[in-house]
Amino acid sequence: MNKPLIVSLLYFFIVQNATAQDFKKDTLDIIKKTYTQNWELDTLHKKGTFRLVSYKPIYVTAGRVTSKANERPTSENPDYEVPEGEDFNPIEAKFQLSFKVKVLQGILRGKGDVWVGYTQKAHWQVYNKKTSRAFREINYEPEIILRYPVKLRVFGGEFKSVGMAMNHQSNGRDVPLSRSWNRIIFHVGYQIDDWIITLNPWIRSADDDDENPNITKYVGNGEVNINYSYNRSEFYAIATHPFNQFEGGSIQLNYVFPIKGHLRGHVQFFSGYGETMIDYNHQQTTIGLGVSFANW
C-alpha cells in the first residue's frame, strides 16, 4: 500500500480517538452560520456590501486516492484529444477555496441582493516525483448571483430563497487540455429543522468552440445539495444528474467532525463523472481525508 495513504488512514483514526476523548472537555462551539445568516436573507442579518465572506466549503485534503487516474483525458471534439498520456499518481492532494461579496443590497422591492462569488478547486500531484509534484488540474469558477428571500411553509419546513446565477467554469489551460463552459444556474433553498436542501438546475450556454460537447450528458443538468448538522458534526451531500437519462452524474458525500476548537476534520467520498473539468467524461471513485475551515 502507498505510504501517503497509510499515513492518511493512521491520521484519521488517531484524530477520531483523540476527538472522542476530548469532546466533553472541549465545549467551545464551532462557528457556523444559519442559512439565513449565510445569505443575509432578513433585515436583522443584513451586513451591507463589499464584505468578503466564505461561500462554498473551504477545505484542504492531504490524501485523496482515486480508483482510476485520468492519465489521458479525452473529448468528443477531436481538437481537444490528448495525444499522449501522463503517469499520474492515484494519490494526490486537493483543496478548495471559495468566497463571495455582496455588491448590491436591497434591490427588487428592497429584499433582493446581488453577490459576486469565486471558487477555486485544485488537484495537486504532491506525491508524484515524476511530474515534479505539479498541479494536475486547477478549476476556476467566478459567478454573479442573485438571491431573493421567500417565506413559504410547506411539509413542515420553509422555502427560504430563490435566485439564479451567471456561472463560468474553466481550467485555464491551453489546447488540447482546455475545458470550460458557461451556465445559467437557478436556485431554490428549503429548510426543515436541521436539514437544508437546495436545488440548482442549470441551462448551459452555447459555445462557438465547444471543448467538451457532451458535458451535460456526463456531469448533468443540475445538482441537489443536502446538508445536515448534528451537535458539532456536519454531513452534506452534493449530487448531479442529467435528469433526462439514467446514466451519468455524480455523488459527493462529506463528513465534517470536530478536532479541537474550531479545527475540523473532513472525510470526502466521490463517485461518478466530473470531479474536475478535465475529468468531465471520466468516471472514477475517490476518497480523501483532510481538514475543513468553512462549510455551507
GINOR-V741644 format. One record per residue. N is the residue number from 1. PHI is phi as a letter, one per 30 degrees, with the letter a starting at -180 (* if undefined). PSI is psi in whole degrees, 0 to 359 (none if undefined). Layout:
N/PHI/PSI
N/PHI/PSI
This chain:
1/*/143
2/d/138
3/e/316
4/e/324
5/d/319
6/d/316
7/d/318
8/d/317
9/d/319
10/d/319
11/e/317
12/d/312
13/d/324
14/d/316
15/d/317
16/d/320
17/d/317
18/d/323
19/d/317
20/d/324
21/d/326
22/c/357
23/e/316
24/d/331
25/d/324
26/c/99
27/c/7
28/d/122
29/d/140
30/d/135
31/d/120
32/b/129
33/d/148
34/d/170
35/d/319
36/d/317
37/d/321
38/d/321
39/c/7
40/h/58
41/d/345
42/b/169
43/e/323
44/d/326
45/c/8
46/d/128
47/c/7
48/i/185
49/c/163
50/h/39
51/c/121
52/d/122
53/b/166
54/d/155
55/b/269
56/d/172
57/e/141
58/c/122
59/a/163
60/b/125
61/c/113
62/d/324
63/b/115
64/b/123
65/c/138
66/c/151
67/d/340
68/a/101
69/d/139
70/d/83
71/d/340
72/b/87
73/e/145
74/b/165
75/b/151
76/d/343
77/d/115
78/d/338
79/d/345
80/c/23
81/d/135
82/d/121
83/d/325
84/b/145
85/d/170
86/b/154
87/d/86
88/d/146
89/d/133
90/d/347
91/c/128
92/b/173
93/c/155
94/b/140
95/b/156
96/b/132
97/c/140
98/a/128
99/b/159
100/b/158
101/b/134
102/d/128
103/c/339
104/b/135
105/b/138
106/i/34
107/c/170
108/h/76
109/i/25
110/i/11
111/c/333
112/d/152
113/b/150
114/c/128
115/c/154
116/c/123
117/c/155
118/b/129
119/b/136
120/b/128
121/b/130
122/b/140
123/c/120
124/c/120
125/d/59
126/d/338
127/c/8
128/c/101
129/d/331
130/d/330
131/c/18
132/h/32
133/h/41
134/d/163
135/d/126
136/d/319
137/a/135
138/b/127
139/c/136
140/c/133
141/b/85
142/d/152
143/a/156
144/c/126
145/b/133
146/c/126
147/b/133
148/b/124
149/d/143
150/b/158
151/b/94
152/b/109
153/d/125
154/b/134
155/h/39
156/i/354
157/b/195
158/b/132
159/d/127
160/c/327
161/a/157
162/b/164
163/l/191
164/a/165
165/b/147
166/c/115
167/b/134
168/b/135
169/b/133
170/a/168
171/c/1
172/i/26
173/c/166
174/d/164
175/e/136
176/c/9
177/c/0
178/d/136
179/b/137
180/a/161
181/a/161
182/b/141
183/b/153
184/c/117
185/c/125
186/c/159
187/b/136
188/b/126
189/c/133
190/b/139
191/b/136
192/b/115
193/h/238
194/c/12
195/c/135
196/b/126
197/b/127
198/b/138
199/c/127
200/b/79
201/d/155
202/b/161
203/c/126
204/d/137
205/d/147
206/d/146
207/c/139
208/d/316
209/c/95
210/d/113
211/d/339
212/b/74
213/e/322
214/c/31
215/d/324
216/d/333
217/d/325
218/c/306
219/d/318
220/k/179
221/c/14
222/l/172
223/b/157
224/b/129
225/c/131
226/b/124
227/b/135
228/b/131
229/c/135
230/b/117
231/h/242
232/c/12
233/c/160
234/b/139
235/b/133
236/b/147
237/b/143
238/b/117
239/b/136
240/b/155
241/a/149
242/d/334
243/i/334
244/c/8
245/a/163
246/d/316
247/d/160
248/j/176
249/i/189
250/a/165
251/b/131
252/b/125
253/c/134
254/b/135
255/b/120
256/c/124
257/b/153
258/d/142
259/c/297
260/a/125
261/h/235
262/c/357
263/d/131
264/b/142
265/d/161
266/b/121
267/c/131
268/b/130
269/c/135
270/b/141
271/b/131
272/k/207
273/c/151
274/i/34
275/d/328
276/b/172
277/d/318
278/d/339
279/c/21
280/e/327
281/c/21
282/c/121
283/c/132
284/a/166
285/b/130
286/b/156
287/b/139
288/b/157
289/b/132
290/a/210
291/b/150
292/c/141
293/c/334
294/a/141
295/b/192
296/e/none
